[in-house]
Each structure stands twice: as structure tokens, then as C-alpha cells.
């Protein structure tokens, strides 16, 4: 099933978010997120002059290094393009997320520490897909081999409802 055909329209803005997970040789995991915003038209920026159509308005890259338990060991963030020269000044501050766990409460803590004038909206927004990518990277290879890892999935979404057909089928298969 796909979306219905849209009304006639013209593209204006594009946000591209990509995340990748990597297993490191030292046993840790690197999760990298990349956010790029572009427009389909040229426009003038007071600090950068003319920003051509398709050129990045925002471009941020974040690397979060975690262990098997999704404990954050290191965060590196950089701003490659932004509308204002001061935007990138805050990026190194995200290193203070080291020591947190990507499990329950991580995004709430990121917003508490770096919301509003204390951080960069785009880097804060990038943390959600990074956290999801970390789980998708680490869990299948580490946590899902144990009962504890599977239990963390119960009630995490509609398909994995504790009383739903997916878990009934999957747990029944385990018992046989």
C-alpha cells in the first residue's frame, strides 16, 4: 500500500537524515548520523551570501560510540554548514552526553541538556534516529540472543504488543 496520489505540487525543501551503525574492532559500536537540509531555489543569507539551490543550508554529523549495553562512551558532533557562523560553536558540547545510556530517558535527557539556546536543534533532533539506529545495530548481534533482550521489545510498538499475535507466534515457536 502506498500514499494516495498528491495534489499538483512543487518541491521546496529537503531534509535528508541518514544513520549507519558500525561494529568496531575494539568491541564498541559507532553510530553515525548525518543531517542535510537543502532548498530547491537560490536565496541570500546575510552571513554566507547566496546559497545556491541544492547547497546545504544545514549539515551536521554526529558519531556516538556505545558498548553492548548501549552505554555512551563518546559523542562527537560537527556542524559543516549552517546559516550562521556561530551555529557550530555548540557542537562540541554534545560530548557531555558520554556516560548516559541510550535506553529509557536518553532523548529526554538530551532535550533537558541541549534544548533551546543550550544546544543545536538539528543535532538534538538527530539523536532520535541515532538512538534507534544504535538499537537496530547492537540488539540483533548482542541483546536479542538473550531473553532479557527480547523482553525489552515487548510493548515497544503496535506489532510487539504483549497480547498480540506476533509475540504469541514468536514465543510459541521458542517453546517448541
VOVODO-813004 format. One record per residue (C-alpha): residue number from 1; residue in three letters; chain; x, y negated, z negated. Coordinates in steps of 0.02 Angstrom, whole numbers, plus 50000, padded with zeros to 5 digits. Example, Ala and Ser with C-alpha at 12.3 -4.5 7.8 and 13.67 -1.06 7.14 Angstrom:
REM residues 2
SITE     k     r   c       x       y       z
SITE     1   ALA   A   50615   50225   49610
SITE     2   SER   A   50684   50053   49643
END
This chain:
REM residues 176
SITE     k     r   c       x       y       z
SITE     1   UNK   A   50000   50000   50000
SITE     2   UNK   A   50064   49827   50039
SITE     3   UNK   A   50006   49650   50014
SITE     4   UNK   A   49870   49581   50125
SITE     5   UNK   A   49922   49475   50273
SITE     6   UNK   A   49963   49299   50211
SITE     7   UNK   A   49887   49139   50274
SITE     8   UNK   A   49995   49047   50402
SITE     9   UNK   A   50145   48978   50308
SITE    10   UNK   A   50324   48918   50319
SITE    11   UNK   A   50471   48969   50207
SITE    12   UNK   A   50537   48830   50095
SITE    13   UNK   A   50637   48905   49951
SITE    14   UNK   A   50726   49069   49924
SITE    15   UNK   A   50791   49141   49761
SITE    16   UNK   A   50894   49296   49779
SITE    17   UNK   A   50940   49395   49624
SITE    18   UNK   A   51050   49548   49639
SITE    19   UNK   A   51115   49655   49498
SITE    20   UNK   A   51234   49801   49501
SITE    21   UNK   A   51293   49922   49368
SITE    22   UNK   A   51467   49996   49364
SITE    23   UNK   A   51545   50134   49260
SITE    24   UNK   A   51718   50081   49206
SITE    25   UNK   A   51869   50195   49190
SITE    26   UNK   A   51887   50146   49006
SITE    27   UNK   A   51713   50216   48962
SITE    28   UNK   A   51623   50048   48959
SITE    29   UNK   A   51496   49984   49084
SITE    30   UNK   A   51496   49821   49183
SITE    31   UNK   A   51331   49747   49236
SITE    32   UNK   A   51343   49602   49359
SITE    33   UNK   A   51205   49483   49404
SITE    34   UNK   A   51208   49357   49546
SITE    35   UNK   A   51077   49220   49572
SITE    36   UNK   A   51071   49110   49728
SITE    37   UNK   A   50941   48976   49768
SITE    38   UNK   A   50930   48903   49944
SITE    39   UNK   A   50813   48789   50041
SITE    40   UNK   A   50762   48800   50223
SITE    41   UNK   A   50796   48616   50254
SITE    42   UNK   A   50939   48493   50229
SITE    43   UNK   A   50922   48372   50084
SITE    44   UNK   A   51026   48242   49996
SITE    45   UNK   A   51097   48270   49824
SITE    46   UNK   A   51169   48123   49730
SITE    47   UNK   A   51325   48218   49674
SITE    48   UNK   A   51353   48339   49817
SITE    49   UNK   A   51295   48235   49965
SITE    50   UNK   A   51196   48329   50097
SITE    51   UNK   A   51157   48508   50053
SITE    52   UNK   A   51127   48599   50216
SITE    53   UNK   A   50984   48720   50243
SITE    54   UNK   A   51037   48891   50183
SITE    55   UNK   A   51180   48825   50074
SITE    56   UNK   A   51170   48872   49890
SITE    57   UNK   A   51091   48744   49775
SITE    58   UNK   A   51116   48859   49627
SITE    59   UNK   A   51236   49005   49621
SITE    60   UNK   A   51277   49090   49459
SITE    61   UNK   A   51369   49253   49425
SITE    62   UNK   A   51365   49345   49259
SITE    63   UNK   A   51458   49501   49203
SITE    64   UNK   A   51401   49589   49044
SITE    65   UNK   A   51509   49731   48978
SITE    66   UNK   A   51418   49858   48869
SITE    67   UNK   A   51452   50026   48788
SITE    68   UNK   A   51347   50185   48793
SITE    69   UNK   A   51232   50114   48659
SITE    70   UNK   A   51206   49952   48760
SITE    71   UNK   A   51305   49850   48634
SITE    72   UNK   A   51375   49696   48720
SITE    73   UNK   A   51566   49689   48716
SITE    74   UNK   A   51594   49542   48832
SITE    75   UNK   A   51497   49414   48934
SITE    76   UNK   A   51573   49310   49072
SITE    77   UNK   A   51468   49181   49163
SITE    78   UNK   A   51515   49059   49300
SITE    79   UNK   A   51421   48929   49399
SITE    80   UNK   A   51483   48923   49578
SITE    81   UNK   A   51357   48798   49645
SITE    82   UNK   A   51238   48680   49556
SITE    83   UNK   A   51153   48514   49588
SITE    84   UNK   A   51253   48426   49451
SITE    85   UNK   A   51439   48438   49413
SITE    86   UNK   A   51407   48464   49226
SITE    87   UNK   A   51299   48619   49251
SITE    88   UNK   A   51444   48741   49246
SITE    89   UNK   A   51513   48670   49085
SITE    90   UNK   A   51394   48776   48980
SITE    91   UNK   A   51427   48943   49068
SITE    92   UNK   A   51575   48996   48959
SITE    93   UNK   A   51465   48977   48804
SITE    94   UNK   A   51371   49135   48853
SITE    95   UNK   A   51522   49234   48793
SITE    96   UNK   A   51445   49212   48619
SITE    97   UNK   A   51320   49350   48663
SITE    98   UNK   A   51456   49479   48628
SITE    99   UNK   A   51405   49586   48481
SITE   100   UNK   A   51219   49590   48523
SITE   101   UNK   A   51127   49744   48581
SITE   102   UNK   A   51033   49743   48747
SITE   103   UNK   A   50893   49839   48663
SITE   104   UNK   A   50746   49761   48572
SITE   105   UNK   A   50757   49574   48545
SITE   106   UNK   A   50902   49536   48663
SITE   107   UNK   A   50807   49417   48777
SITE   108   UNK   A   50725   49330   48628
SITE   109   UNK   A   50899   49301   48555
SITE   110   UNK   A   50967   49237   48721
SITE   111   UNK   A   50824   49111   48732
SITE   112   UNK   A   50849   49059   48549
SITE   113   UNK   A   51035   49029   48575
SITE   114   UNK   A   51034   48959   48751
SITE   115   UNK   A   50859   48892   48786
SITE   116   UNK   A   50833   48713   48841
SITE   117   UNK   A   50981   48594   48825
SITE   118   UNK   A   51085   48728   48737
SITE   119   UNK   A   51111   48827   48897
SITE   120   UNK   A   51076   48852   49081
SITE   121   UNK   A   50900   48901   49133
SITE   122   UNK   A   50964   49003   49278
SITE   123   UNK   A   51089   49104   49177
SITE   124   UNK   A   50958   49133   49042
SITE   125   UNK   A   50835   49195   49175
SITE   126   UNK   A   50969   49309   49248
SITE   127   UNK   A   50988   49400   49082
SITE   128   UNK   A   50821   49492   49102
SITE   129   UNK   A   50865   49584   49263
SITE   130   UNK   A   51041   49612   49196
SITE   131   UNK   A   50970   49697   49041
SITE   132   UNK   A   50854   49805   49146
SITE   133   UNK   A   50997   49850   49263
SITE   134   UNK   A   51105   49897   49114
SITE   135   UNK   A   50972   50017   49052
SITE   136   UNK   A   50948   50090   49227
SITE   137   UNK   A   51136   50111   49244
SITE   138   UNK   A   51179   50185   49074
SITE   139   UNK   A   51023   50281   49024
SITE   140   UNK   A   51018   50413   49160
SITE   141   UNK   A   51200   50458   49133
SITE   142   UNK   A   51207   50444   48943
SITE   143   UNK   A   51047   50421   48842
SITE   144   UNK   A   50919   50519   48942
SITE   145   UNK   A   51015   50680   48910
SITE   146   UNK   A   50956   50671   48730
SITE   147   UNK   A   50783   50675   48655
SITE   148   UNK   A   50819   50505   48574
SITE   149   UNK   A   50849   50426   48744
SITE   150   UNK   A   50685   50493   48813
SITE   151   UNK   A   50590   50436   48660
SITE   152   UNK   A   50644   50257   48697
SITE   153   UNK   A   50544   50266   48859
SITE   154   UNK   A   50378   50314   48779
SITE   155   UNK   A   50253   50169   48794
SITE   156   UNK   A   50380   50061   48887
SITE   157   UNK   A   50261   50043   49036
SITE   158   UNK   A   50092   50099   49103
SITE   159   UNK   A   50161   50258   49183
SITE   160   UNK   A   50251   50311   49025
SITE   161   UNK   A   50105   50291   48905
SITE   162   UNK   A   50118   50415   48761
SITE   163   UNK   A   49946   50485   48801
SITE   164   UNK   A   49965   50475   48991
SITE   165   UNK   A   49981   50610   49124
SITE   166   UNK   A   50165   50579   49164
SITE   167   UNK   A   50231   50615   48990
SITE   168   UNK   A   50109   50760   48968
SITE   169   UNK   A   50178   50838   49127
SITE   170   UNK   A   50361   50800   49090
SITE   171   UNK   A   50358   50860   48910
SITE   172   UNK   A   50260   51015   48961
SITE   173   UNK   A   50397   51055   49087
SITE   174   UNK   A   50528   51039   48947
SITE   175   UNK   A   50436   51161   48836
SITE   176   UNK   A   50429   51295   48971
END
